[in-house]
């Protein structure tokens, strides 16, 4: 059975937090916030702040971040979690985790199915009823970084020097300006898809790829809904037409709907590494782009 080829995951015990030390995240494909290990190396009262900081740094580096350890611990023996556990899961989601993980609850617990269902309900509630857009530029500061809603503002204003990040930021701005509900990204390697996911936009993100490996890897990233393209031809019009067929076939968009479209590096394609507004179905009909 094919795997997603996730090569490594860094578990941080960032208990001294020297300001001059370079975080090990750049050499990892992802980060796991293992609160049990953090508590052993530090102290229980420090773990919540470290969790927020690690998640923020992972988001800044556009790496997958998983929060784990005793999320619904009481459900090993009970069919319902405590209110504190529900809040713990929700806060991990609001902090920006790509994924939250159960362990003993499903490995040795008496209610494994109920634990998964409860985790799913809490995640969906946190995402659907999350912080209002008006608060995205606000938030408290903890240890030199913004927590909660303020982290999005800090991510958007942190200079990275990356062309992909610049394209992703332009896409989020364009989606808000034209009130588009979809950001569609063509990505062969998955890098451009991760650029936009790291900004946590409120729009639905559809990632289109012709690589099965990339498709599997993107299933773990925050907010990304990956779909396999039937093909990824070198011609720009053919690429757009292939994307339109995929969007319409899976009922992801309506014909004529205005979406924000992003592309990663595509060999010999004029739309490589770009962002544009696109009406679904126009590529097949040869119509000009919106605003032309």
Phi, psi and omega in degrees: 000128182297146176251171181276356178057039173283108194288321185205159177218129183264128173259115186270130166246074190270069191266340176261331177052053178295131186296336183270350185280135177280127181294148182282006188293330184296337180263008183242155175275339181196170182231136172247126175271092182269095188297331178297313178296319179298318181294323178294319184279338183238247178204150184305323184289343181270336187303315181301321179290318177298321179302312181296319182291317180297316179299317180297315180295323177295318177297320180298323180274001179059044177249150176294136179230129182244130176257132187216173173094112172054041182288319177231049189305321183294342180282000170298325182243343185236149182282351180232146178276168172281163178296325179295321179293319177299319178294323179299313179296314181298318180293325176297323177293312181293333176293336178117012180302139172288325182209153172240147192234136171267155178225270181299333181302323181255338182283316184229002185286161179279344185228060184296317181294315180297325179294317178295316179297319178294317177301316179299316181296317181294317180299312181298320179296316180296321181286320183283328183249024185295192185295138183293151181304330181296343181262003186293341179255011180244184176133156181278160180252131180231118176059034176091002177224159181275142177253165175058226186297330182295341183294328179296317178297317181293322177297318182291332183260359178276121182287128181246338183076008184266130176295321179298319178296321179299317178296319180295318179295321176297323180294318179294321178294315180297319180298321178290320183294319183263003178058044177278142179266352182232136165247119183250127183235126172271124185212117180280319182264341182097351184296313181295324177297321179290329177302312183285324179296325182296338179273355176050054180289155179286344181286157174288135183249119178252119180257123181249127182215154176258001182259123179294324178299313179296318178304315180292319181294322185287346179296339182270341185284147184303128169072353183277134174245095184280143176223143178281132173278148176293331177194163176230079185290160182286337182281133184299314180297323179292324177296313180297319179296320177297319177296317179300316180298321180293316179298318182286322181295326180263010179056038179273335181213159176265151176300130181088355180289138179275122179234159172266128186243133177236150175226143171275200180284113180241122186298128174065015179256132182295333181271009180301136178052061183213171175225139179206162171271140187215135174264125184299125180102343183291330182298320181289335182264354178073024180280154177289159178292154178304131179095346180289000000 
